[in-house]
Amino acid sequence: MNTKILPSLLMLTLLLVLASPRGGEAQSPERFIRMVELLDQGEVVFGASVPYRNVEGAVAMSRSTDADFLFYDMEHSTFDVPQLQTFLQFLLDPARILARGRPGTDHPVMVRIPANGREMNQWMIKNLLDQGVHGIIAPFIENGAQAENVVRAMRYPQPPGATHPDPPGERGSGSGAAVRLWGVSGMEYRQLADLWGLSPRGELLNLMLIENEEGVRNIREIAQVPGVTVIVPAPGDLSSYYSGDRQKVEAAIQTVLAACLEFDVPCGITAGPNDVVQRIQEGFRVLITSGEGLRLGREAAGRP
């Protein structure tokens, strides 16, 4: 071989590897989203709330190595889609993309929508997915029908021969800015944009929030809905519902956890330094925490 063209061939090979949606095999995880890979492996995962939804906040979060996902609230904060779009774009870190040899972000964004489960809302869900978010946090899920409505809204209609055609998908065919944010082709996005556990390549997630007695009473029904990926008893709203009765709140939390364990659905919860280790020992697999709670939780989960 002509030695003069060897450097050019090596450079071409490097460019082809970096241009690949998955990068080189040595650098690419089995899953596109690291959080999904961790759930596949039965690991405990950690989420952190987004404190600042501006450019500086997005850049700061993009450099964090502690949280496995970001909790972006649009229920109790403004429902500002342009602000979310800017946050998502500045969450992309070109240096990290280059280092790992694949596109996208290490910080999947889960958005809590304003609509309660009983509203049977779908437009918020499909719109936010089209912006490129990686999951939906659904407040006040009270029964299986409400949970299934969220699942339907998150799924595209399934092709003939799909592994899990039900619940049928009702998401519109457009993908908006999601293809650019994920850094994949439209065809690959359609494969990835299904729910984890329903499709072999599905990597979208939902967090169903249980926030009142009706949701607790129907928890076994909710946990059996195909496509429900994570269930979260919400201590704050449960405390409000039960007028601050700690025993009733804890009994509700444990009822939700028991159903999740029975039907093999990851259970999540908010936790702080005083209870994060206890919650992991009880069987919670998705912890929303920060600071010292995050450090203690990762240590207890064997993920220092």
C-alpha positions in Angstrom: 0.0 0.0 0.0 1.2 3.5 -0.8 2.3 4.9 2.6 1.4 8.4 1.5 -2.3 7.7 1.5 -2.3 5.8 4.9 -2.9 8.9 7.1 -5.8 9.8 4.9 -7.4 6.4 5.2 -7.0 6.5 9.0 -8.6 9.9 9.1 -11.5 8.7 7.0 -12.0 5.7 9.2 -12.1 8.0 12.3 -14.6 10.3 10.7 -16.9 7.3 9.7 -16.8 6.0 13.3 -17.7 9.4 14.7 -20.5 9.9 12.1 -22.1 6.6 13.0 -25.3 7.0 15.1 -23.8 4.5 17.5 -20.1 5.3 17.2 -17.5 2.6 17.8 -18.5 -0.6 19.5 -16.1 -0.1 22.3 -17.6 3.3 23.2 -21.3 2.6 22.6 -23.6 1.2 25.2 -26.2 -1.4 24.3 -28.8 1.3 24.8 -29.0 4.8 23.3 -30.0 6.3 26.7 -27.8 5.4 29.7 -30.7 5.5 32.1 -32.6 2.9 30.1 -29.5 0.7 30.1 -29.2 1.0 33.9 -32.9 0.0 34.3 -32.3 -3.0 32.0 -29.5 -4.1 34.4 -31.7 -3.7 37.5 -29.6 -0.8 38.8 -31.0 2.0 41.0 -31.1 5.3 39.0 -31.1 8.8 40.3 -32.8 11.9 39.1 -32.2 15.6 39.9 -34.7 18.5 39.6 -33.7 21.3 37.2 -33.3 24.4 39.4 -32.6 26.9 36.6 -34.3 26.5 33.2 -32.1 29.1 31.4 -29.0 28.6 29.2 -26.6 28.7 32.1 -28.6 26.1 33.9 -28.6 23.8 30.9 -24.9 24.1 30.4 -24.2 23.5 34.1 -26.5 20.4 34.1 -24.8 19.1 30.9 -21.5 18.9 32.8 -22.9 17.0 35.8 -21.9 13.4 36.2 -24.1 12.5 39.1 -27.8 12.4 38.0 -29.0 9.8 35.5 -32.0 11.9 34.4 -33.4 15.4 34.9 -36.8 16.3 36.4 -38.1 19.3 34.4 -41.2 20.7 36.0 -43.9 22.3 33.8 -46.8 21.6 36.3 -45.9 24.2 39.0 -43.7 26.3 36.7 -44.6 28.0 33.5 -45.7 25.8 30.6 -43.1 27.5 28.3 -42.2 25.3 25.3 -39.7 27.8 23.7 -37.9 27.9 27.1 -37.8 24.1 27.1 -36.5 24.0 23.5 -33.6 26.4 24.4 -32.8 24.3 27.5 -32.7 21.1 25.5 -30.4 22.5 22.9 -27.9 23.9 25.4 -28.0 20.6 27.3 -26.2 19.1 24.3 -22.5 19.1 24.9 -20.4 18.8 21.7 -17.2 17.8 23.7 -19.1 14.9 25.4 -20.7 13.8 22.1 -17.3 13.7 20.5 -15.7 11.8 23.4 -18.2 9.0 23.5 -18.6 8.7 19.8 -22.4 9.0 19.6 -25.0 11.8 19.5 -27.6 12.9 22.1 -27.2 13.7 25.7 -26.2 11.8 28.9 -29.0 13.6 30.7 -32.4 12.4 29.5 -35.1 15.0 30.4 -38.4 13.9 32.0 -41.0 16.6 31.9 -43.8 16.8 34.4 -46.9 18.0 32.6 -49.7 20.2 34.2 -52.6 18.0 33.1 -53.9 15.5 35.8 -54.6 12.0 34.8 -58.4 12.4 34.9 -58.2 15.1 32.2 -57.2 12.3 29.7 -54.9 14.8 28.0 -52.8 13.9 25.0 -51.8 17.1 23.2 -49.3 18.1 25.9 -47.6 14.7 25.8 -47.2 14.5 22.0 -46.1 18.2 21.8 -43.3 17.7 24.4 -42.1 14.4 22.9 -41.8 16.3 19.5 -39.5 18.7 21.3 -37.2 15.8 22.0 -37.8 15.0 25.7 -37.1 11.5 26.8 -40.1 10.9 29.1 -43.3 12.2 30.6 -44.1 12.6 34.3 -47.9 12.3 34.7 -49.5 13.8 37.8 -52.5 12.4 39.7 -52.9 9.0 38.0 -55.9 7.4 39.6 -56.7 4.3 37.6 -55.7 2.0 34.8 -57.6 3.9 32.1 -55.7 7.1 32.9 -52.4 5.3 32.9 -53.2 3.7 29.5 -54.1 7.1 28.1 -50.6 8.3 28.8 -49.1 5.2 27.2 -51.3 5.6 24.1 -50.3 9.2 23.8 -46.6 8.4 23.9 -46.7 5.6 21.3 -46.7 5.8 17.5 -49.2 3.5 15.8 -47.5 0.1 15.7 -46.7 -1.7 12.4 -48.1 -5.1 11.6 -46.2 -7.8 13.5 -45.1 -5.5 16.3 -44.0 -7.4 19.4 -46.4 -5.5 21.6 -49.2 -3.9 19.6 -51.2 -2.9 22.6 -52.0 -0.5 24.0 -52.4 1.1 20.5 -50.3 4.1 19.8 -52.0 7.5 19.1 -49.1 9.8 18.7 -49.1 11.8 15.5 -46.5 10.9 12.9 -44.4 14.1 13.2 -41.3 14.1 15.3 -40.5 17.9 15.3 -37.2 18.8 16.8 -36.7 15.3 18.4 -34.7 13.9 15.6 -32.2 16.7 15.8 -31.9 16.6 19.5 -31.5 12.8 19.6 -29.0 13.0 16.7 -30.6 10.1 14.7 -32.5 9.6 11.5 -36.3 9.8 11.4 -36.5 6.0 10.9 -34.3 5.3 13.9 -36.1 7.8 16.1 -39.4 5.9 15.3 -37.8 2.8 16.7 -36.4 4.4 19.8 -39.5 6.5 20.5 -41.5 3.6 22.0 -41.9 2.7 25.6 -39.2 0.8 27.4 -40.5 -2.8 27.9 -43.0 -2.7 25.1 -40.6 -2.6 22.2 -37.1 -4.2 21.9 -35.6 -0.8 21.1 -38.1 1.4 23.0 -36.4 4.0 25.2 -39.1 6.4 26.2 -40.1 6.4 29.8 -43.1 7.6 31.9 -43.3 8.3 35.6 -46.9 7.8 36.8 -47.4 9.9 40.0 -49.8 8.5 42.7 -51.0 11.4 44.7 -54.3 10.6 46.3 -56.3 7.7 47.8 -58.0 6.7 44.6 -54.6 6.1 42.9 -53.4 4.1 45.9 -56.7 2.1 45.9 -56.2 1.3 42.2 -52.5 0.8 42.2 -52.5 -2.9 41.2 -54.7 -2.1 38.2 -52.3 0.8 37.3 -49.2 -1.4 37.7 -50.6 -4.0 35.2 -51.1 -1.6 32.3 -48.6 -2.5 29.6 -46.2 0.4 28.9 -46.2 1.8 32.5 -42.5 2.1 33.1 -42.1 3.8 36.6 -44.7 4.4 39.3 -44.0 7.1 41.9 -45.9 7.7 45.1 -45.6 11.4 45.8 -45.0 12.1 49.5 -45.9 15.8 49.3 -49.3 15.4 47.6 -50.1 12.3 49.6 -49.4 14.3 52.8 -51.7 17.0 51.6 -54.4 14.5 50.8 -54.1 12.8 54.2 -53.9 16.1 56.0 -50.4 15.5 57.2 -51.1 12.1 58.8 -47.6 10.5 58.5 -48.8 7.0 59.2 -51.4 7.1 56.4 -48.9 8.6 54.0 -46.3 5.9 54.7 -48.9 3.2 54.5 -49.9 4.6 51.0 -46.3 4.7 49.9 -45.7 1.1 51.0 -48.9 -0.1 49.3 -47.6 1.4 46.0 -44.2 -0.1 46.5 -45.7 -3.6 47.2 -47.7 -3.4 43.9 -44.6 -2.4 42.0 -42.6 -5.2 43.4 -45.4 -7.7 42.7 -45.6 -6.7 39.0 -41.9 -5.9 38.5 -42.4 -2.2 37.8 -39.6 0.1 39.0 -40.9 2.3 41.9 -39.7 5.8 42.4 -39.8 8.4 45.2 -38.4 11.7 46.2 -35.9 11.3 49.1 -33.4 13.3 51.1 -30.2 12.5 53.1 -32.3 11.2 56.0 -34.2 8.6 54.1 -32.6 7.9 50.7 -30.6 4.8 52.0 -33.8 3.4 53.7 -35.8 3.8 50.5 -33.2 2.0 48.4 -33.1 -0.9 51.0 -36.9 -1.1 50.8 -36.8 -1.7 47.0 -37.2 1.8 45.4 -35.3 1.9 42.1 -35.8 5.5 41.0 -34.7 8.1 43.5 -35.3 11.8 42.9 -32.8 13.6 45.2 -29.9 16.0 45.2 -26.7 17.1 47.0 -25.9 14.9 50.0 -28.9 12.7 49.3 -27.6 11.9 45.9 -24.1 11.1 47.2 -25.4 8.8 49.9 -27.9 7.2 47.5 -25.3 6.4 44.9 -23.0 5.0 47.6 -25.8 2.8 49.0 -26.7 1.6 45.5 -23.1 0.6 44.8 -22.7 3.4 42.3 -20.1 5.8 43.8 
